[in-house]
Amino acid sequence: MRILSGIQPSGKLHLGNYFGMMQPALHLQEKGEAYLFIANYHALTSVHDGARLKQDTWDVALDFLACGLDPERTVFFRQSDVPEVHELAWLLSIVTPMGLLERCHSYKDKVAKGIAPSHGLFAYPVLMAADILIYQSNIVPVGRDQKQHVEVTRDIAIKFNNEFGETFTIPQPSIQEEVAVVPGLDGQKMSKSYGNTIELFGDMKESKARIMKIVSDSKPLEEPKDPATCNIFALYKLFANEAQRAEMEANYRGGNYGYGHAKKALVAIFDEKFAPFRAKRAELQANPDYVEQVLRKGAERARAEASKTLDKARKAVGIA
């Protein structure tokens, strides 16, 4: 079973990225043949600063390796190191109905948020389809908000197969229902767009200051509190084991426990969880040749599979 995931390098990774995508992606190493790519071509739809994109791409590589990605068990690479994906995207585009793309909510959502409408943004789902199909992926883990893109990929693959003969594996989305929405400092979904994030590898002093700014209600210290409605607890339980969660729940409901206490507990458990990752990241940052070697080897493995699929697709349409 081949499992594919990708992440855009469009800024510093944060706790929402870690619990929503990174941690589940790392678990895939145990479940099948995992492919994970840094989607720097996709990031170009919103990032037009070359130096920033290059640095963000590098930072994503460091972050994943620091958090436990094993390059022996995961094919880890930059999207831009597999040029075959672009030719396949063109071949897929010839069977992609305009109406299919016009119905994609991601394009409308991004334009509504101020991203300039462009062909790249509009055709994003076709490139994503090429990313998935070129490795004959069986499973694509996604959040519910990304399910439509996998459905579009399936529609394109089926149409291509019907038109030119069996060429692509039809992928299945794996909806990660168990991953809760990670709240940001203001209670909205943690997102760079909202400026409400806690960075994975930011300065710990700054991270502490941001955690202490998490919005809470105005209940006084002595009054019992409901952990189910508290953003601080929602973040804490992502790190905590069962005993730690039960203890904090009891503290909330027992009274004489303030939100300041909860925030300090969150700082402590966040620091404990990421301390070994920070140490590993510092080692990797001091050894850029190793990181580059991991990405290059991953790209070689990815291109070997991509070339097989592209050759098959080229023969199917009659240009090889």
N, C-alpha and C positions, 0 to 999 in steps of 0.2 A: 504494500500500500504506500503510495507516494503522497505526501502531505506538503502543501505549499503555503507559505505566509510571506508577506512583505510589509515593510514599514517605510513611510516617507521621512527623509531627513530634513524636516522643515522647521527645526528649532531644537532647543535643549529638551531631552526626554524628561518626563515627570512621572509622578506616582500613578496618574491615570494611564499613561502608556505602559508602565510596568505591570500593573494588575490587570489591565484590559487586554494587552497584547503580548508583552514580553514574557511574562511568567507562563501563560498558556503555551506560547511558542516553544519555550524551553522544555516544557513537559512533553512536547511532541517527539523529542529525541528518544523517548522510551516507547513510543507507539508505532513507529514506522519509519520509512525513509523520508527524512525531513529536508526540505529545501526552504531556505530563508534568504530573502534578498533585500537590499537597501534600495528603495525605489527612488533613485535620484532623478531619473527622467520624469517621473510623475511629479516630483517636487518642483520642477521647472514651471509648472502651471501657476505657481504662486510665489516662487522665490526667483528673483531676477538679479541676484547679487552673486556673482561667480565665486568670489572668495568665501562668502558665507556658506554657500551650498557645499563647497569642497570641505570646509571645516566641519559643518554639521554632519556630512556623510562620514567623515573620519570619527567624529564623536559617537555616532550611532554604533559603529564597529567596535570601538572601545567599550561602550556601555554594555553591549550584548556579551562580549567576551568576558568582561569583568563580572557579569551577573551569572555566568555559568554555562554559556554556550560552548559545546564541545565540537570543534571543527572536524573531528573524526566521525562524529555521528550526524552532523548537520552540514549540508552543502550550503555554505555561507558566502555570499558574493554581492558585489555591486551590480545593479541592473545594467549600468552603462558598459560593463565588461562583457555583456552578451549581446553583440550587435544584431544577431540573428532575429531577435525579438521584433525589430522594426520591420524587417521584410515580411515576417509573418503577420504583423499588424496590418500591413497593406493588403495582403492576400485575404485576410479576414474582412477588411473594410469593403471589399467588393460584393460581399453577401450580406452586409449589415444594413438593415432597413433604416432610413432616416427616422421613421416614427419610433423605432425602438430606442434610439438615442434621445429623441425629443421627450420621451416619457421618463427619462432618468432624473430622479429628484436631486441627485448630488450636484449636477450642473446648475440647476435653479437655486439651490441652497447657497452655493458658493458665490454666484453672481449677486444674490441678495445680500451677502456679507461684504460685498465691495470688491471681490476679485474680478478683474477685467475679463469680459467674455472673449474667448479666443477659440480657434479651431482645436488647439491642444486640450483645452478644458472640456470642450464639447465631445471630442473624440476619446477622452480619457478611458471610457469603458472598453473601447476596442483594444487599446494598448494593454489594459488590464486583462482582457481576454487572452491576448497573445502571451502575456506573462504566465498565465495559468495553463494554457493549452500546449505551449511549446515544450513543457516538461511532462506532458501526458499525466497531469496531476489527477489523483483520485478524490482527494479531500482538500477543501479550502476552509480553514477555520476563520469565521468572521463574526463580528457583532451583528445584532439584528439590523442596525442601520446600514450595514454593508451587504446584506443578503441580496439586494436587488442586482448588484454588480455581478455576483456569481450566477444569478438567474439569467442575466444578459449574456454572460459567457456561454452558458448552456444553450441558449437560443441560437447564438452565432455558430457554435460548434455543430449543433444538429442541422442547421441550414447548410453549412459547408459540407457536412457528410452526405446530406441528401443530394446536394448539387454535384459533388465531385467524387463521391465514394467514401467509404469509411476511412477516416484520417485521424480523428481526434478521440481521445477518451472523454466521455462526458463527465465532468466533475460534479461532486456533491458538496453543497455547503454544509459546514458543521457549525451550527449556531451555538455560541457559548452562553447559554442561558445562565450558567452558574456564576458568571462574572457580573457582579453588581456594578452599577454606574458609580464611579469614584467621584465623590463630591469635591469641589474646589473650595477655596477659602470663603467664598460667598454663598456656598450651598448649591450653585449650579454645577453641571458636569464639569469636571476639571479639564480645562482646555487652554492651549496657548492663545486662542482667539479671545478668551475672556480675561486673560491676565491673572488668573486665579490659581496658578499652579505651585506645586512644591517640587523643585528639581531633584532628580535622583542623585546627581553628583555636584550639586551646587555647594557653595561655602556653608558649612554647618551652622555658623553663627547667623547667616542670612536665613537659612531654612528654619531655624528656631524662631527667629523674629516673625517669619511668615506664619508659622503654625500658631503663634500666640495671637495672631490677628484673625483666626477663623471665627466667622460669625456665629454667635449663639443667641439664645433668648436672654431675658433679663431676670430670670429667677434668682433670688438671693441664695447665699451659701447654704443656709439651714434647710431650705425647701427641697423635698424630693424631686427628682428629675426623671424624665422618660428617655432612656438611651435610644429607643427606636426612632426618635425624632431629632436626634442630635448629630450634627455633621462631624463633630470631634470623635464621637464613639464610632460612627460609620467608618472613619479612617482607621481608628485604633484596631477595630476587629479584623481588618484586613491583615494586620501583622500578628495579632495575638493568637495564642493557643486557647483551647477550650477553657482551661482554668483561669487564664488571664481575663478572658472575656466575661466569665461568670463573676469574677471579683469586681471588675469595673461596673458591671450591671448592678451588683449589690450596692456598691458605693453610691451610684446614681440614685437608686430607689430608697436608700437609707437616710439621705439627707446629710447635712454638714459636709458636703463634698461639692466644691465649686468647679466651674468650667476651667478655671485656672489650673486646678489640680489635674484635671483630665488632659489639658493641653501639655502640661509638663510630662505626664505619663506617655503621651503620644511622641513627644520629642525623644524621650529616652528609648522607646521601643524602635523608633525609626533609626536612631543612631546605632543601636545594637544590631539591627538587621543589616544595615548597609555598611557598617565599619569594615567587614572583610571584603566587601565588593569595592570599597574605596581604595583599600590597600592593593587589591589586585589590579585595579584600573591604573594606579600610579606606576605599578610595575610594567604594565602594557604600554603606557605612555612613554616610558623610558626605553622601550624596545620597539620602535615603529617598524623596523624591518620584519619582525615576526608578524605583526598585524597585517602588513602588506602581503606577506607570503601566504597567510591564511586566506585573504581575499582573492589572491591570484589563483591559488590552488582550487578554491571553491568555484571560481569562474571557469577554470579548465574543466572541472567535472560537469558544471552546468552546461557549458558549450558543447560538450560531447553529446549530451542528451538533446540539446536544442537543435544541433545540426541534423540529427536523425529525423526529428519531426519536420524541420524545414524542408529537408530533401523530399520527404514523403508528400508534403503539401505542394511543393513545386511540381513534382511529377503529376500530382492529381490535377492541377490546373493547366498543365501542358507547357510549362516553361523550363523543364529539365528533362 
